[in-house]
Amino acid sequence: MLKAGLILIATRDGELADSLRFSLELEGFSARLCDELSLFSALFATDRPGCLILDQDVFDHMVEGKSERLLAESFVPVVLLVEVLTQRLGDRAREAGIASIVEKPRLGRVLLDAVEDAIDRSGRLSASGEAGSGWRLPPFLRSSP
């Protein structure tokens, strides 16, 4: 049974992209690979995707180009795949309105749960580091009160 919403996958790693697409389709999602050039047109299309899985390599390139704010403006929940979650990366993700962060390698249902949660609740990280989806930054990454 096909689950609601298209999942966009943006990564420069072709093998990762194919693996993610295959895994999502096995779970009943419709998934499409998206390059950096077509990413923003897809996010702002009339029939927006249900979620974007964004690899850290593409996110880092967006931050360098100062285009990460467009993620927050798109209203499409974003699940960010990272190698290692650092304070700086967590801050940048929060500023960009990332709904959830999943560290690689993703084991079990961690990524699928993050995607389903992002679609169900369209959560965004708040300035406090909490998401509407229930995801929270680890204590060492939260701002001091």
C-alpha positions as CSV (number, residue, x, y, z in Angstrom):
1,M,0.0,0.0,0.0
2,L,1.4,3.4,-1.0
3,K,1.8,5.8,1.9
4,A,0.9,9.5,1.5
5,G,3.3,12.0,0.2
6,L,6.3,12.0,-2.0
7,I,9.7,11.7,-0.3
8,L,12.5,13.7,-2.0
9,I,16.1,12.5,-1.5
10,A,18.9,15.0,-2.0
11,T,22.4,13.6,-1.8
12,R,25.6,13.7,-3.9
13,D,26.2,10.0,-3.1
14,G,24.5,7.9,-5.8
15,E,24.7,4.6,-3.9
16,L,23.2,6.2,-0.8
17,A,20.4,7.8,-2.9
18,D,19.5,4.5,-4.5
19,S,19.6,2.7,-1.2
20,L,17.3,5.2,0.5
21,R,14.9,5.2,-2.5
22,F,14.8,1.4,-2.4
23,S,14.2,1.3,1.3
24,L,11.5,3.9,1.3
25,E,9.7,2.2,-1.6
26,L,9.8,-1.1,0.3
27,E,8.0,0.7,3.1
28,G,5.3,2.0,0.8
29,F,6.5,5.5,0.2
30,S,6.9,7.1,-3.2
31,A,10.5,8.4,-3.4
32,R,12.3,10.5,-5.9
33,L,16.0,11.4,-6.2
34,C,16.6,15.1,-6.6
35,D,19.7,17.0,-7.5
36,E,20.7,20.4,-6.0
37,L,19.5,22.3,-9.1
38,S,16.0,20.9,-9.0
39,L,15.6,20.8,-5.2
40,F,14.1,24.2,-4.7
41,S,11.7,24.0,-7.6
42,A,10.5,20.7,-6.2
43,L,10.1,22.1,-2.6
44,F,8.0,25.1,-3.9
45,A,6.0,23.1,-6.4
46,T,2.2,23.2,-6.3
47,D,2.0,19.6,-5.1
48,R,4.8,19.7,-2.5
49,P,6.5,16.6,-1.3
50,G,5.6,15.1,2.1
51,C,9.2,15.2,3.3
52,L,12.8,15.9,2.1
53,I,15.7,13.6,3.2
54,L,18.7,15.9,2.9
55,D,22.3,14.5,3.2
56,Q,24.8,16.6,5.1
57,D,26.9,17.1,1.9
58,V,24.1,18.9,0.2
59,F,23.2,20.8,3.4
60,D,26.8,22.0,3.8
61,H,26.8,23.2,0.2
62,M,23.5,25.1,0.8
63,V,24.9,26.7,4.0
64,E,28.0,27.8,2.0
65,G,25.8,29.4,-0.6
66,K,23.5,31.0,2.0
67,S,20.5,29.2,0.7
68,E,19.6,27.1,3.8
69,R,16.9,29.6,4.8
70,L,14.9,28.5,1.8
71,L,14.4,25.2,3.6
72,A,12.5,26.9,6.4
73,E,10.5,28.9,4.0
74,S,9.4,25.9,2.0
75,F,7.2,24.4,4.8
76,V,8.4,20.9,3.7
77,P,9.7,18.9,6.7
78,V,13.4,18.0,6.3
79,V,15.2,15.0,7.8
80,L,18.9,15.7,7.8
81,L,21.3,12.8,7.5
82,V,24.7,13.6,9.2
83,E,28.0,11.8,9.9
84,V,28.5,13.3,13.3
85,L,26.1,15.7,15.1
86,T,28.1,18.6,16.5
87,Q,27.1,21.8,18.3
88,R,27.7,23.9,15.2
89,L,25.8,21.6,12.9
90,G,22.9,21.4,15.3
91,D,22.8,25.2,15.4
92,R,22.8,25.5,11.6
93,A,20.1,22.8,11.4
94,R,17.9,24.7,13.9
95,E,18.4,27.9,12.0
96,A,17.3,26.2,8.7
97,G,14.2,24.7,10.3
98,I,15.2,21.1,10.1
99,A,12.5,18.8,11.5
100,S,14.8,15.9,12.5
101,I,18.4,14.8,12.4
102,V,19.5,11.2,11.9
103,E,23.1,10.1,12.3
104,K,24.6,7.7,9.8
105,P,24.8,4.8,9.7
106,R,21.1,4.6,10.2
107,L,20.1,1.3,11.8
108,G,16.7,-0.3,12.0
109,R,13.8,2.0,11.6
110,V,15.5,5.2,12.9
111,L,15.3,6.9,9.5
112,L,11.8,5.6,8.6
113,D,10.5,6.7,12.0
114,A,12.0,10.2,11.5
115,V,10.4,10.5,8.0
116,E,7.0,9.3,9.3
117,D,7.1,11.6,12.2
118,A,8.1,14.6,10.0
119,I,5.2,13.9,7.7
120,D,2.7,13.3,10.5
121,R,3.5,16.4,12.5
122,S,5.5,18.6,10.0
123,G,7.7,19.4,13.1
124,R,10.2,22.2,13.0
125,L,13.0,22.8,15.5
126,S,12.3,25.8,17.7
127,A,14.9,28.1,18.9
128,S,15.0,26.1,22.1
129,G,16.1,23.0,20.2
130,E,12.8,21.2,20.5
131,A,10.8,20.1,17.6
132,G,7.0,19.9,17.3
133,S,7.6,16.3,16.4
134,G,9.0,15.5,19.8
135,W,12.6,15.3,18.6
136,R,15.1,17.1,20.9
137,L,18.7,18.0,20.5
138,P,20.9,16.1,23.0
139,P,21.6,18.1,26.1
140,F,25.2,19.0,25.1
141,L,23.8,20.7,21.9
142,R,21.1,22.7,23.5
143,S,21.6,26.4,24.2
144,S,22.2,27.4,27.8
145,P,19.0,28.7,29.5
